[in-house]
Amino acid sequence: MELMIEQGRPQDVTGRLLKEIRCYDMLDHLGIPYRRIDHEALYTMEACEEVDGAAGVVMCKNLFLCNRQKTDFYMLLMPGDKPFKTKELSGQIGTARLSFADAEYMERYLDITPGSVSVMGLMNDREHRVRLLIDEDVLNAEEFGCHPCVNTTSLCMKTRDMVDKFLPAVDHAYTTVVLNGEA
């Protein structure tokens, strides 16, 4: 597949979902510049590798997690090439046991579906049900990549813009975690 990198929002939004358009509206309103790559639906980190290469940035692995009781929900942003070990994360955030949250909670709280989990979904979490966790390697990177709430487009932007402009605008703080991929 040939990938084209575009600056900013698409000229024609015909056929795009409203949740995707709302992401562009928010980023434009905040004055956050971004590059956009449209592509086939991506469901795995392996499928993201070609997009990573075209964008020149490693896409984040975005995991939607919950505690055993399904009362606490977390979004974890970590480098796509880093292994995830629940035990390593659980200890850092004081939760006994983490698992992947069901799609119904993802849709209810973030208005996103499996395969399109993204920090951009926090703009839909007005009740603050989801706690954001960001691996230090993502925070230390100059840029990061994410989806605009759909997995047929990827965005690349400055990490500082996400932290300093986007997160305050959607009224979400974050917790820094250090993941080594070890048990």
C-alpha positions, 0 to 999 in steps of 0.5 A: 500500500502506498501511504501519503503523508498529509498536513492537517485535516482532510479537505473532503470529510465525506465518508468519515465518521463524526468522531474522527472529524471531532478530533480534527476540530479539537486539534485545529481549535487548540492550534496543534499541528499534525501530520495525517496518514490515511490507510487500510484498517489496522488492528495489530502493532505489526500492521502499524509498522508500515505506517510507522516507517512512512510517518517516521515515528513509532506509533504508540501501543494504546491499551484499554485496561480495567481492574478485576471489578471493572470499576477502574479503567485505564488507558496506557500509552507505551511504545509499540515495540515494548512488551506489556506485562500486567504485573509490572504495571499493576505494582506501579499504580497500586492495582492488584490485577489488571486485564483488558477492558471489554469493548462495551466500556471502550465505546461507553467512555471513549466512543471508540472501538477495538483497534482504534484506542487512542489518547484522542478518545479522552475528549469523549470521557467527560465523566473522567472514568479513564485514568491515563498512564503514559510510559516514560519512553513515550513522554521522552520522544519528540513525536508520537503517533495515534489514531483519531478515534478510527483505525483507518487514519494515523496522526503524528504530532509533537508529544509536548503538544499532546501533554501541554495542550491537548490533555489540559483541554480535555481536562485529563491528567496523566501518571508516568509509568516506567515499563521495562517489559519484565515480570 
